[in-house]
Amino acid sequence: MTKLKLGAIANDKPIKVTVELPAPLHRDLVAYAEALARETGQPVSDPAKLIVPMVQRFIATDRGFARARRSPSTSASNTP
């Protein structure tokens, strides 16, 4: 079985987030939650709970973002 990039989801205090997802992305998110549940043995009660760890992982592994963060000349006002 392929190792997924996410591990078990921590049961933290919930934070309400409202976001509109395209239907195909939502289906992928549900399928990912099912695969993660099979891999970890822990069911994901709400696939939306995957969004935060996915974004965190994406940001943590984005080399361009890491370089931009380290660059002293980069500021929030310079981003599009």
C-alpha positions in Angstrom: 0.0 0.0 0.0 1.2 3.5 -0.8 2.2 5.6 2.2 0.0 8.7 2.4 1.5 12.1 3.2 -0.8 12.7 6.1 -0.8 10.7 9.3 -3.5 10.4 11.9 -5.4 13.6 12.5 -5.1 15.1 16.0 -8.4 15.6 17.8 -7.9 19.3 18.5 -10.5 21.9 19.5 -12.6 22.4 16.3 -12.4 25.7 14.5 -15.1 26.7 12.1 -14.0 27.3 8.5 -16.3 28.0 5.6 -14.9 27.2 2.2 -16.5 26.4 -1.1 -15.0 23.4 -2.9 -15.5 22.2 -6.4 -17.4 18.9 -6.4 -14.5 16.9 -7.9 -12.2 18.2 -5.1 -14.7 17.3 -2.5 -15.0 13.8 -3.9 -11.2 13.5 -3.8 -11.2 14.7 -0.2 -13.8 12.1 0.8 -11.8 9.4 -1.0 -8.6 10.5 0.8 -10.3 10.4 4.1 -11.4 6.8 3.4 -7.9 5.8 2.4 -6.4 7.5 5.5 -8.9 5.7 7.7 -7.9 2.3 6.1 -4.2 3.2 6.5 -4.3 4.5 10.1 -7.2 2.4 11.4 -8.8 5.6 12.7 -11.9 6.8 10.9 -12.1 10.4 9.8 -15.5 11.6 11.0 -15.4 14.7 8.7 -13.3 14.9 5.6 -13.1 18.7 6.0 -10.8 18.1 9.0 -8.2 17.0 6.5 -8.0 20.5 5.0 -5.9 22.1 7.7 -3.2 19.4 7.9 -3.1 19.2 4.1 -2.5 22.9 3.9 0.1 22.8 6.7 1.9 20.0 5.0 1.8 21.8 1.7 3.3 25.0 3.2 5.9 23.0 5.2 7.1 21.3 2.1 7.0 24.2 -0.4 10.7 25.0 -1.0 9.9 28.3 -2.8 7.8 29.5 0.1 10.6 28.5 2.6 13.1 30.5 0.6 10.7 33.5 0.3 10.2 33.4 4.1 13.9 33.4 4.8 14.6 36.2 2.4 14.8 39.5 4.3 13.6 41.5 1.3 10.3 39.6 1.1 7.3 41.0 2.9 3.6 40.3 2.9 3.0 43.4 0.9 5.1 42.1 -2.0 2.9 39.1 -2.6 0.2 39.2 -5.3 
